[in-house]
Amino acid sequence: MTPVAGASVSGSNFADFGVHLAVDAVAVVILAVGIYLPRHARRDLMTAMVCFNVALFVVLATIDVRSTDVGVGFGLFALLSIITLRSETFSTIELGYLFVAIVVGVVNALEVGGRFLDWRNEGFAALLTAVALVAVYAADHPRLSRATGHQQVTLDRVHADPALLRADLEERLHVTVTSASVLHTDYVAETMLVDVRYRHRPAASAAPRGPRGTP
């Protein structure tokens, strides 16, 4: 039976909460420790993912169990929307991991205050969580990303011609440039900051050639 507003927490709520929390905890450990950390090796973002996930799970579970007004939920997401992680630079992939950690917390916190151990709800939440984890594992698999790269390069000259810029970057980095976006140009110091995305060349073609007869 769904609790009404102002109802006290019952023993069934504790049991249901424990089941949902167990699924959420296993999922976020797999995501942060099993998938993200070995591939990107940032312990600070791993900790952030776990904290965001657990905090959001606890708050939403409390709202669900106590049947708190929906305005509190909107206030929570408004609070999350103004959080800016400006102290560190996060890549798009890392923000994707953080978003999945938040989504997993939301999915597993739903229906905590519903019918006691309704395995259809628990099973559906576990299924959605598994889909999210499998998607992250496959999308960020090293076999898909190892042939490509991304970095910001500061050049000691200014190129007005995009073709010359691309050729200069390929010569310096020994890669095939797929895109080069100029972020900043300093005509006084004759430098430019370029955001470069590229594909790695095969080892034989990437290695610089020496004089004839030498490797």
BELLINTA-V346084 format. One record per pair of residues at least 12 apart in sequence whose ideal C-beta (glycine too) atoms are under 10 Angstrom apart, sorted by the first residue. I is the first residue (numbers start at 1). J is the second residue. If there is no record, write none. Layout:
# BELLINTA-V346084
i: <I	I>
j: <J	J>
This chain:
# BELLINTA-V346084
i: <1	1	1	1	2	2	2	2	2	2	3	3	3	3	3	3	4	4	5	5	5	5	6	6	6	7	7	7	7	8	8	9	9	9	9	10	10	10	11	12	12	12	12	12	13	13	13	13	13	13	13	13	14	14	15	15	16	16	16	16	16	16	16	16	16	16	16	16	16	17	17	17	17	17	17	17	17	17	18	18	19	19	19	19	19	19	19	19	19	20	20	20	20	20	20	20	20	20	20	20	20	20	21	21	21	21	21	21	21	22	22	23	23	23	23	23	23	23	23	23	24	24	24	24	24	24	24	24	24	24	24	24	24	24	24	24	25	25	25	25	25	26	26	26	26	27	27	27	27	27	27	27	27	27	27	27	27	27	27	28	28	28	28	28	28	28	28	28	28	28	28	28	28	28	29	29	30	30	30	30	30	30	31	31	31	31	31	31	31	31	31	31	31	31	31	31	32	32	32	32	32	32	32	32	32	32	32	32	33	33	33	34	34	35	35	35	35	35	35	35	36	36	36	36	36	36	36	36	36	37	38	39	39	39	39	39	39	39	40	40	40	40	40	42	42	42	42	42	44	44	45	45	45	45	45	45	45	45	45	46	46	48	48	48	48	48	48	48	49	49	49	49	49	49	49	49	49	50	50	51	52	52	52	52	52	52	52	52	53	53	53	53	53	53	53	53	53	53	54	54	55	55	55	55	56	56	56	56	56	56	56	56	56	56	56	57	57	57	57	57	57	57	57	58	58	59	59	59	59	59	59	60	60	60	60	60	60	60	60	60	60	61	61	61	61	61	61	61	62	62	62	63	63	63	63	64	64	64	64	64	64	65	65	65	65	66	67	77	80	85	89	91	92	93	93	93	93	93	96	96	96	97	97	99	100	100	100	100	100	100	101	101	103	103	103	104	104	104	104	104	104	105	106	106	107	107	107	107	107	107	107	107	108	108	108	108	108	109	110	110	110	111	111	112	146	147	147	147	147	148	148	148	148	148	148	148	149	149	149	149	149	149	149	149	150	150	150	150	150	150	151	151	151	151	151	151	151	152	152	152	152	152	152	152	153	153	153	153	153	153	153	153	153	153	153	154	154	154	154	154	154	154	155	155	155	155	155	155	155	155	155	155	156	156	156	156	157	157	157	158	158	158	158	158	158	158	158	159	159	159	159	159	160	162	162	165	165	165	165	165	165	166	166	166	166	166	166	168	168	169	169	169	170	170	170	171	172	173	173	173	173	173	174	174	174	174	174	174	174	175	175	175	175	175	175	175	176	176	176	176	176	176	177	177	177	177	177	178	178	178	178	179	179	179	179	179	180	180	180	180	180	181	181	181	181	181	182	182	183>
j: <113	114	115	116	64	67	111	113	114	115	64	65	66	67	113	114	66	67	66	67	68	69	66	67	68	65	66	67	113	65	66	62	65	66	113	65	113	116	116	113	114	115	116	117	61	64	65	66	112	113	114	116	65	112	116	117	61	64	65	111	112	113	114	115	116	117	118	121	122	57	58	61	62	64	65	109	112	113	112	117	108	112	117	118	119	121	122	125	126	57	61	64	107	108	109	110	111	112	121	122	125	126	54	57	58	61	108	109	112	108	122	104	107	108	122	123	125	126	129	130	53	54	56	57	58	61	101	104	105	106	107	108	109	125	126	129	50	53	54	57	108	108	126	129	133	53	100	101	104	105	107	108	125	126	128	129	130	132	133	46	49	50	51	52	53	54	57	100	101	104	105	108	129	133	50	53	104	129	130	133	136	137	46	49	50	53	97	98	100	101	104	129	132	133	136	137	45	46	47	48	49	50	51	53	97	98	100	101	46	49	50	133	137	97	100	133	136	137	140	141	49	93	94	97	98	100	101	136	140	49	142	93	97	137	140	141	142	145	91	93	94	97	140	88	90	91	94	97	87	88	85	88	90	91	94	95	97	98	101	97	101	85	88	90	94	97	98	101	94	97	98	99	100	101	102	104	105	101	105	101	80	83	98	99	101	102	104	105	98	100	101	102	103	104	105	106	108	109	101	105	76	80	102	105	76	77	80	101	102	103	104	105	106	108	109	102	104	105	106	107	108	109	112	105	109	72	73	76	79	105	109	72	73	76	105	106	107	108	109	110	112	105	108	109	110	111	112	113	109	112	113	76	109	112	113	109	110	111	112	113	114	109	112	113	114	113	113	106	102	98	152	150	150	136	139	140	145	150	136	139	140	136	140	132	129	132	133	135	136	139	132	136	128	129	132	125	128	129	132	133	136	129	125	128	124	125	126	127	128	129	131	132	122	125	126	128	129	125	124	125	128	124	125	125	200	198	199	200	201	175	176	178	197	198	199	200	173	175	178	196	197	198	199	200	178	179	195	196	197	198	173	175	194	195	196	197	198	181	183	184	193	194	195	196	168	169	172	173	180	183	192	193	194	195	196	183	184	186	191	192	193	194	168	169	172	182	185	190	191	192	193	194	189	190	191	192	190	191	192	182	185	186	187	189	190	191	192	180	182	185	192	194	185	180	182	177	180	182	192	194	196	178	179	180	194	196	198	180	194	194	196	198	196	198	201	208	196	196	198	200	201	206	198	200	201	205	206	207	208	196	197	198	199	200	201	206	198	199	200	201	205	206	194	196	197	198	199	196	197	198	199	194	195	196	197	198	194	195	196	197	198	193	194	195	196	197	194	195	195>
